[in-house]
Amino acid sequence: MAEEIKYDESSIRSLDWREHIRLRPGMYIGKLGDGNAPDDGIYVLVKEVVDNCIDEHMMGYGNKIEISIEDRTVTVRDYGRGVPLGKLVDVASKINTGAKYDSGAFQKSVGLNGVGIKAVNALSNYFKIESYRDGKTRSAEFEKGILIKEQKEVSTSEQNGTFVTFTPDETVFKNFHFKPDFLDDLFWNYAYLNSGLTINCNGKKYVSKNGLLDLLKRKTNEDELRYPIVLLKGKDIEVAFSHNNDYGEDLYSFVNGQYTTQGGTHQQAFREAFVKTIRDFYKKDYEAADIRQSIVAAVAVRVQEPVFESQTKTKLGSQYVAEGGQSMKGFVSDFLTKELDNYLHKNPTVADTIKKRIEQSERERKELSGIKKLANERAKKANLHNKKLRDCKYHFDEEATGKNKDEIIEQQQKTTIFITEGDSASGSITKSRNTDTQAVFSLRGKPLNCFGLTKKIVYENEEFNLLQHALNIEEGLEGLRYKNIVIATDADVDGMHIRLLMMTFFLQFFPELVKQKHVYILETPLFRVRNKQETIYCYDENEKQVAIKKLSGKPEITRFKGLGEISPEEFGKFIGDDMRVQPVLLEQGEHIFSLLNYFMGKNTPQRQDFIIENLRVELDVAEDAA
């Protein structure tokens, strides 16, 4: 008989604010991660501090933010009003304490719950906050949320504002590093949403005059657009859009300067209002999917007391633009009904181009309708979940899991599907994975090179059709079942080729998966270096040499080529909390067709010259190093 677990008064604990944040960081900053994903916790920490600076700017105080990120330490200085000196320590260390509850002080703020900067404090090895206010200054220093030093109020010649510096706790964020590309995106988004604001980070300036127009110019290649970007501005709302030749929708949405990566009520309101306005203008009941196919758009709204679905503020839940005010749906619809309709009447060339794009999507959809029906029937007969997919237990149904919303969101961030090839590789991952949040999709041999093919091939090719069903992305990303899509292939030529073929599939037919940074490459160790006392796994030649020196003597060295060579017991160490992945990233405005044409097209001699030339460079570097 199993030992009875004791449950009495001694089982009940009350955690203080810092203990709770450190015990349940996912509730406050989403997933932890090592910095290889744009939504990893270290970027949320940066964002929480900068959000406070943005709120000051939005209220009309301070048009400059200075940021320094060196090694693992972040420093942020704004020129707003400065935190009231008598409340400096409370603001940094007392949960649910802040000025954002006072709607007069912060009308349309990003941070409302008095939590963000406390989470930064609790999850930092070192945290310092200093306020300059009306010729006086005061500072406080903390270690992992514990106050270690407090400077009393003294005189200063510094301009009003707030200074924060912090170093994330390496015991929480293991092996973390900041990726410049992700920081770049973060700071540019702030600049696009706040005209008149200048952000300086490590000597680089972020400033925008044209708001969302500048954003879309950076996010797209203008040569791919069907017509020049349309920019519409109103009170507390701004919209920019165009159409290109990609499949799917490419939407960016913002609330009070906050990038809502998971959308929300404002994004859904835009999608519905855009469709309605287009139908009314052309006086034709086009399918919504045809209207929105290939759209690239950005929508930004400012609302009073926004309600987000989690502390990380990635999805808006507000149904109204202000308490007792107009609904979000009505607000966005009224704006587009007037402004977009006026624009289309004044710009008949653009209106005609949009009409042709919609009708093209309509033709393509009708051509696919019969094929899609047969493909869906084949997918059911193929018994996807037994044949190709080893699913995880977690589902997004709050009632089914019996968990609260914060736990649901925390689990959702961890959902991962590994796409791998071969029985041995998929077998190792299947046996060692976390069955709660990790799924495995097994490819059968090398997938088809789909470059230059139409979406018809997604339904005609069994492999692609079943993968599409496993991800649940046929109708768009709203139903995406896994937050992270990880391509896991062998570390050899065939593995690299499969990796390229899978990236081609996603970029060709579901580019928004890549643009929204859902696709990753799994890194597994190339070497195992061990003696009788210790085993070290190494991911490259440099790490191997370091391990050999550390273990001294003649340690045993194993070179892993295939995933199947790594036992399930070992593999579990490489796909857990410390899993190393590299995101598949596109350079801003990169032309997807040109990219795929170069790497997957019929220009073999050109690629061969590229390989030879770059191989020479690598050899020259190696010789110089020697």
C-alpha positions in Angstrom: 0.0 0.0 0.0 1.4 3.4 -1.0 2.5 5.6 1.9 -0.2 8.2 2.8 0.9 11.7 2.1 0.5 14.0 5.1 -1.8 17.0 4.6 -2.5 19.2 7.5 -2.0 22.8 8.7 1.8 22.4 8.2 1.2 21.8 4.5 -0.2 25.3 4.0 2.4 28.0 3.2 2.2 31.7 2.5 4.9 32.9 0.1 6.1 36.5 0.0 6.1 38.3 -3.3 9.7 37.4 -4.3 9.3 33.8 -3.3 6.2 33.4 -5.4 7.7 35.1 -8.5 10.9 32.9 -8.2 8.8 29.7 -7.7 6.4 30.5 -10.5 8.2 32.8 -12.9 6.1 31.5 -15.9 3.0 33.3 -14.4 4.9 36.6 -14.6 7.2 36.4 -17.6 6.0 33.4 -19.7 8.7 30.8 -20.5 12.3 31.2 -19.2 14.6 30.1 -22.1 18.1 31.0 -22.9 17.5 33.9 -25.3 17.2 32.0 -28.5 13.5 32.8 -28.8 12.1 36.3 -28.9 9.6 35.6 -26.2 12.1 34.2 -23.7 12.0 35.6 -20.3 15.1 37.8 -20.5 13.5 39.9 -23.2 10.3 40.2 -21.1 12.5 41.6 -18.3 13.9 44.3 -20.7 10.4 45.0 -21.9 8.9 45.4 -18.4 11.5 48.1 -17.6 11.2 49.9 -20.9 7.4 49.8 -20.8 7.5 52.1 -17.8 9.6 54.6 -19.8 7.1 54.4 -22.6 4.2 55.1 -20.3 6.0 58.3 -19.2 6.5 59.3 -22.8 2.9 58.6 -23.7 1.8 60.9 -20.8 4.0 63.7 -22.4 7.1 63.4 -20.2 10.4 62.5 -21.8 11.2 61.9 -25.5 14.4 60.0 -25.0 15.4 56.6 -23.6 19.0 55.5 -23.2 19.7 51.7 -23.0 22.9 49.9 -22.6 23.2 46.1 -22.8 26.7 44.8 -22.2 27.4 41.1 -21.5 24.5 40.2 -19.3 23.7 43.5 -17.7 20.9 45.9 -18.9 20.8 49.6 -18.0 17.8 51.8 -18.9 17.5 55.6 -18.3 14.5 57.6 -19.1 13.8 61.4 -18.8 10.2 61.3 -17.5 9.0 62.5 -14.2 11.0 60.1 -12.1 9.5 57.8 -9.5 8.3 59.7 -6.4 11.2 59.3 -4.0 9.3 58.3 -0.9 7.9 55.3 -2.8 11.0 54.2 -4.6 11.6 51.0 -2.6 7.9 50.1 -2.6 7.6 50.5 -6.4 10.4 48.0 -6.9 9.5 45.5 -4.1 5.9 45.6 -3.0 3.6 43.7 -5.3 0.5 45.5 -6.7 2.1 48.9 -5.9 2.3 51.6 -8.5 0.9 54.7 -10.1 -1.0 52.8 -12.9 -4.1 52.4 -10.7 -4.5 56.2 -10.9 -6.1 56.7 -14.3 -5.3 60.4 -14.0 -1.6 59.8 -13.8 -1.5 57.2 -16.6 -4.4 57.4 -18.9 -3.5 54.8 -21.5 -0.7 52.8 -19.9 0.8 49.5 -20.9 1.5 48.3 -17.3 -1.5 48.3 -15.0 -1.0 45.7 -12.4 2.0 46.9 -10.4 3.8 43.6 -11.1 6.3 44.0 -14.0 9.3 45.7 -12.4 8.9 43.6 -9.2 9.3 40.5 -11.4 12.5 42.0 -12.9 13.8 42.6 -9.4 13.0 39.2 -8.0 14.5 37.4 -11.1 17.7 39.4 -11.2 21.0 38.6 -9.5 21.4 42.3 -9.1 18.9 45.1 -9.5 19.2 48.8 -8.9 16.7 51.6 -9.2 17.4 55.3 -8.9 15.1 58.2 -9.3 15.9 61.9 -10.1 13.1 64.3 -9.3 13.1 68.0 -8.9 16.8 68.3 -8.0 16.7 65.3 -5.5 17.7 61.7 -6.0 17.3 58.4 -4.2 18.4 54.8 -5.0 17.9 51.3 -3.8 19.8 48.1 -4.6 18.6 44.5 -4.4 19.9 40.9 -4.9 17.2 38.5 -6.1 14.6 40.8 -4.7 16.1 41.3 -1.3 17.0 44.9 -0.4 20.7 45.2 0.3 21.4 48.9 0.1 19.3 52.1 0.3 20.5 55.6 -0.4 18.6 58.3 1.3 17.4 61.4 -0.5 20.3 63.7 -1.6 20.6 66.7 -4.0 21.4 66.1 -7.7 22.0 68.0 -10.9 20.6 65.2 -13.0 17.5 65.7 -15.2 14.3 64.2 -14.0 13.8 60.6 -14.8 14.4 57.0 -13.7 17.5 54.8 -13.9 17.3 51.0 -13.7 20.1 48.5 -14.1 19.8 44.7 -13.6 21.5 41.4 -14.3 19.2 38.4 -14.8 19.8 35.6 -12.4 21.8 32.9 -14.2 20.3 30.2 -11.9 16.9 31.0 -13.4 17.9 31.8 -17.0 20.5 29.2 -17.6 23.2 29.9 -20.2 21.3 32.9 -21.4 22.4 35.5 -23.9 20.8 38.5 -25.6 20.3 38.2 -29.4 20.7 41.6 -31.1 18.0 40.8 -33.7 15.4 40.3 -31.0 16.3 43.5 -29.2 16.3 45.3 -32.5 12.7 44.2 -33.2 11.7 45.2 -29.7 13.1 48.7 -29.8 12.0 49.4 -33.4 8.4 48.5 -32.4 8.6 51.0 -29.6 9.8 53.7 -32.0 7.1 52.9 -34.6 4.4 53.2 -32.0 5.6 56.4 -30.4 6.4 59.2 -32.8 8.7 61.8 -31.3 10.5 59.2 -29.2 14.2 58.4 -29.6 15.7 55.2 -28.2 19.5 54.9 -28.1 20.8 51.4 -27.4 24.6 50.7 -27.5 25.1 53.6 -29.9 22.2 52.7 -32.3 19.3 55.1 -32.7 15.7 54.0 -33.1 13.3 56.7 -34.2 10.3 56.7 -36.6 8.5 59.5 -38.3 5.8 57.5 -40.2 4.8 55.0 -37.6 3.2 51.8 -38.9 4.2 52.7 -42.5 7.8 52.5 -41.4 7.1 49.2 -39.6 5.6 47.5 -42.7 8.5 48.8 -44.9 10.9 47.2 -42.5 8.9 43.9 -42.3 8.3 43.5 -46.0 10.2 43.8 -49.3 8.4 46.6 -51.1 9.1 45.0 -54.5 6.8 42.1 -53.4 3.8 44.3 -52.6 0.9 44.6 -55.0 0.4 48.3 -54.3 2.0 50.9 -52.0 1.4 50.6 -48.3 -1.8 52.3 -47.2 -1.7 54.3 -44.0 -4.8 55.4 -42.2 -4.8 57.4 -39.0 -7.5 58.4 -36.5 -7.9 59.3 -32.8 -6.4 56.4 -30.8 -6.1 54.1 -33.9 -3.7 53.6 -36.8 -3.8 51.0 -39.6 -1.3 50.2 -42.4 -1.7 47.4 -45.0 -1.0 46.1 -48.4 -1.1 42.7 -50.2 1.7 40.6 -51.5 2.0 37.2 -53.1 2.5 35.1 -50.0 0.0 32.6 -48.6 -1.8 33.4 -45.4 -2.1 36.6 -43.4 0.8 38.6 -41.9 -0.7 40.7 -39.1 1.0 42.9 -36.5 -1.1 44.3 -33.7 -0.3 46.8 -30.9 -2.1 48.2 -27.8 -0.8 51.3 -26.1 2.6 50.7 -27.7 2.6 47.0 -26.6 3.2 44.4 -29.4 0.5 41.8 -28.9 2.2 38.8 -30.5 -0.9 36.6 -29.9 -3.4 39.2 -31.2 -6.6 39.6 -29.2 -9.9 41.5 -29.5 -8.4 44.5 -31.4 -6.8 42.2 -34.1 -9.9 40.2 -34.5 -12.0 43.4 -34.8 -9.6 44.6 -37.6 -9.9 41.3 -39.5 -13.7 41.4 -39.3 -14.0 45.1 -40.1 -11.6 44.9 -43.1 -13.7 42.1 -44.6 -17.0 44.0 -44.0 -15.6 47.3 -45.5 -14.3 45.5 -48.6 -17.5 43.7 -49.2 -19.5 46.9 -48.8 -17.2 48.8 -51.1 -17.3 46.2 -54.0 -20.9 45.3 -53.2 -20.0 41.6 -53.4 -20.0 38.9 -50.7 -16.5 37.7 -51.1 -15.2 34.9 -48.8 -13.4 36.4 -45.8 -10.4 34.1 -46.5 -10.1 35.5 -50.1 -10.1 39.1 -48.9 -7.5 38.5 -46.3 -5.3 36.1 -48.3 -1.8 37.6 -48.7 -2.6 40.7 -46.6 0.3 42.2 -44.6 -1.1 44.7 -42.1 -0.5 46.4 -38.8 -3.1 47.9 -36.4 -2.4 49.9 -33.3 -5.0 51.1 -30.8 -4.8 53.1 -27.6 -7.4 52.2 -24.9 -8.0 53.0 -21.3 -7.1 50.3 -18.8 -6.4 47.5 -21.3 -7.2 43.9 -20.1 -4.6 41.4 -21.2 -4.9 37.6 -20.9 -1.6 37.3 -19.0 1.0 39.4 -17.3 3.2 39.1 -20.4 0.6 41.2 -22.2 0.8 39.3 -25.5 -3.0 39.0 -26.1 -5.6 41.7 -25.5 -8.9 40.7 -23.9 -10.5 44.1 -23.7 -14.0 44.2 -25.1 -14.3 48.0 -24.8 -11.9 50.9 -25.6 -12.8 52.6 -22.2 -15.0 51.8 -19.3 -18.5 52.5 -20.3 -17.4 53.4 -23.8 -17.7 52.0 -27.3 -17.0 48.3 -28.0 -13.6 47.4 -29.5 -15.4 45.9 -32.4 -17.5 49.0 -33.1 -14.6 51.3 -32.6 -12.4 49.6 -35.2 -15.4 49.0 -37.6 -16.5 52.6 -37.5 -12.9 53.8 -38.3 -12.4 51.4 -41.3 -15.9 51.9 -42.6 -15.2 55.6 -43.0 -11.4 55.9 -43.6 -10.8 52.8 -45.8 -14.0 53.4 -47.8 -12.9 57.0 -48.4 -9.4 55.9 -49.4 -10.6 53.3 -51.9 -12.9 55.8 -53.6 -10.1 58.3 -53.9 -7.6 55.7 -55.1 -9.3 53.7 -57.9 -6.0 52.1 -59.0 -5.3 50.6 -55.6 -9.0 49.6 -55.3 -8.7 47.7 -58.7 -5.5 46.0 -57.6 -7.1 44.8 -54.4 -10.1 43.5 -56.3 -7.8 41.5 -58.7 -5.9 40.0 -55.7 -9.1 38.9 -54.1 -10.4 37.3 -57.3 -7.1 35.5 -57.8 -7.4 34.0 -54.3 -11.0 33.1 -55.1 -9.9 31.2 -58.2 -7.1 29.4 -56.4 -9.5 28.4 -53.5 -12.1 27.0 -55.9 -9.4 25.0 -57.8 -8.3 23.5 -54.5 -11.8 22.8 -53.0 -12.1 19.3 -54.5 -8.6 18.3 -53.8 -8.9 19.6 -50.2 -11.9 17.4 -49.6 -10.2 14.3 -50.8 -7.0 15.2 -48.8 -9.0 15.6 -45.6 -10.7 12.2 -46.1 -7.2 10.6 -46.8 -5.9 12.2 -43.6 -8.7 10.6 -41.6 -8.2 7.2 -43.2 -4.4 7.5 -42.5 -5.2 7.6 -38.8 -2.7 10.5 -38.3 -2.3 10.1 -34.6 -1.2 6.5 -34.9 0.8 6.7 -38.2 2.8 9.9 -38.0 2.1 11.8 -34.8 2.9 11.0 -31.2 0.9 13.7 -29.6 1.3 15.4 -26.2 -1.3 15.3 -23.5 -1.7 19.0 -23.2 -4.6 20.8 -24.8 -5.6 24.4 -24.6 -9.0 23.6 -23.1 -9.1 25.2 -19.7 -12.0 23.1 -18.4 -10.4 19.8 -19.6 -7.1 20.5 -17.9 -8.7 21.8 -14.7 -6.0 24.4 -14.5 -6.2 28.1 -14.0 -5.5 30.6 -16.8 -2.0 31.4 -15.7 -1.1 27.7 -15.7 -2.7 27.2 -19.1 -0.6 30.0 -20.6 2.6 28.7 -18.9 2.0 25.2 -20.4 1.0 26.7 -23.8 4.4 28.4 -24.0 6.1 25.0 -23.7 4.1 23.0 -26.3 6.5 21.7 -28.8 6.4 19.4 -31.8 9.6 17.7 -33.0 9.7 17.0 -36.8 12.2 14.2 -37.3 13.1 11.6 -39.9 13.5 7.8 -39.4 12.4 5.3 -36.9 15.5 5.4 -34.7 15.5 9.2 -34.3 11.8 9.5 -33.7 12.0 6.5 -31.4 14.7 8.2 -29.2 12.8 11.5 -29.0 9.5 9.7 -28.3 10.9 7.7 -25.4 12.7 10.6 -23.8 10.2 13.5 -24.4 8.0 15.2 -21.9 4.6 13.6 -22.9 2.7 16.5 -21.3 3.9 19.2 -23.7 6.1 17.6 -26.4 4.9 15.8 -29.5 6.8 14.0 -32.3 6.0 13.9 -36.0 7.9 11.3 -38.0 8.8 11.9 -41.6 9.2 9.0 -44.0 12.5 9.7 -45.9 13.2 13.0 -47.5 10.2 15.3 -48.1 9.6 16.8 -51.5 11.4 20.0 -52.7 8.2 22.1 -53.0 9.9 25.3 -54.2 8.0 26.9 -57.0 5.0 24.5 -56.6 1.5 25.7 -55.7 -0.5 25.0 -52.6 -2.1 22.1 -54.4 0.9 20.0 -53.5 0.2 20.4 -49.8 -3.0 18.4 -50.3 -1.7 16.0 -52.9 1.5 15.1 -51.0 0.6 12.8 -48.1 3.5 13.9 -45.9 2.7 17.6 -46.2 -1.0 17.0 -45.9 -0.6 15.1 -42.6 1.9 17.6 -41.2 -0.6 20.4 -42.0 -3.3 18.5 -40.1 -1.0 17.8 -37.2 -0.2 21.5 -36.8 -3.8 22.5 -37.5 -2.8 25.4 -39.7 -5.0 24.8 -42.8 -7.2 27.8 -42.0 -4.4 30.0 -40.5 -2.4 30.2 -37.3 -5.3 30.8 -34.9 -5.6 27.0 -34.4 -1.8 26.3 -34.2 -1.5 23.4 -31.8 2.1 23.9 -30.8 3.9 27.1 -29.8 7.3 25.7 -30.9 8.0 23.7 -34.1 11.4 22.1 -33.9 13.1 20.5 -36.9 15.3 17.7 -35.5 17.6 16.1 -38.1 20.9 14.2 -38.1 24.1 16.1 -38.1 25.2 15.0 -41.6 24.6 15.9 -45.2 21.3 14.1 -45.4 20.1 15.7 -42.2 21.0 19.2 -43.4 19.1 18.5 -46.7 16.0 17.4 -44.9 16.2 20.5 -42.7 16.4 22.7 -45.9 13.5 20.9 -47.4 11.3 21.5 -44.3 12.2 25.1 -44.1 11.3 25.5 -47.8 7.9 24.0 -47.1 7.2 26.4 -44.3 8.5 29.5 -46.1 6.7 28.6 -49.3 3.2 27.9 -47.9 3.2 29.1 -44.3 5.7 31.9 -44.1 3.8 33.5 -41.1 5.0 30.5 -39.0 8.6 31.7 -39.6 7.9 35.4 -39.5 6.2 34.9 -36.1 9.2 32.8 -34.9 7.5 29.5 -34.3 10.1 27.4 -36.2 13.4 26.3 -34.7 16.3 24.0 -35.4 17.2 21.5 -32.7 20.9 21.5 -31.6 22.1 18.2 -30.3 25.7 17.4 -29.1 28.2 16.3 -31.7 30.6 14.8 -29.1 30.5 13.1 -25.8 33.7 13.4 -23.8 33.9 11.3 -20.6 36.0 9.6 -18.0 35.0 7.5 -15.1 34.1 10.5 -13.0 32.4 12.9 -15.4 30.6 13.1 -18.8 30.5 16.3 -20.9 28.4 16.8 -24.0 29.8 19.2 -26.6 28.0 21.0 -29.4 31.1 22.0 -31.4 34.8 21.4 -31.8 35.7 24.2 -29.4 33.6 22.8 -26.6 35.2 19.4 -27.2 38.7 20.8 -26.8 37.7 22.6 -23.6 36.2 19.3 -22.3 39.3 17.3 -23.2 41.5 19.8 -21.2 39.1 19.7 -18.3 39.0 16.0 -18.0 42.7 15.6 -18.8 44.4 12.4 -19.6 42.8 10.4 -22.4 39.1 10.6 -22.0 36.7 8.6 -24.2 35.4 10.7 -27.1 32.3 9.7 -29.0 31.2 11.5 -32.2 27.4 11.5 -32.7 26.2 11.7 -36.3 22.6 10.5 -36.1 19.9 11.2 -33.5 19.3 7.5 -33.2 22.9 7.0 -31.9 22.0 8.9 -28.8 20.2 6.7 -26.3 16.7 7.8 -25.0 18.2 8.2 -21.5 20.8 10.6 -22.9 18.4 12.3 -25.3 16.2 13.4 -22.4 18.9 15.7 -21.3 19.0 17.6 -24.6 15.2 18.3 -25.0 14.4 19.4 -21.5 14.5 22.8 -19.9 18.1 23.3 -21.1 17.2 22.4 -24.7 19.3 24.3 -27.3 17.5 25.5 -30.3 18.2 28.0 -33.0 15.2 30.0 -34.4 14.7 30.2 -38.1 14.9 33.9 -38.8 14.3 36.1 -41.8 16.2 39.3 -42.3 13.9 42.3 -42.2 12.4 42.7 -45.6 14.1 39.6 -47.0 12.6 38.5 -50.3 11.4 35.0 -49.6 11.1 34.0 -53.3 14.7 35.2 -54.0 15.9 33.4 -50.9 14.3 30.1 -51.8 15.2 30.4 -55.5 18.9 30.7 -54.5 19.0 27.8 -52.1 16.4 25.5 -53.6 16.1 26.5 -57.3 17.9 25.2 -60.4 21.0 27.4 -60.0 23.4 24.6 -59.0 26.5 26.2 -60.5 25.9 29.4 -58.6 25.5 27.6 -55.3 28.6 25.5 -56.0 30.6 28.7 -56.5 29.2 30.1 -53.3 30.2 27.0 -51.3 33.7 26.9 -52.8 34.3 30.6 -52.1 33.1 30.4 -48.5 35.0 27.2 -47.9 38.2 29.1 -48.9 37.3 31.9 -46.4 36.8 29.3 -43.7 40.2 27.7 -44.5 41.9 31.1 -44.5 40.4 31.9 -41.0 41.6 28.5 -39.7 45.1 29.0 -41.0 45.3 32.5 -39.5 44.1 31.2 -36.1 46.7 28.4 -36.3 
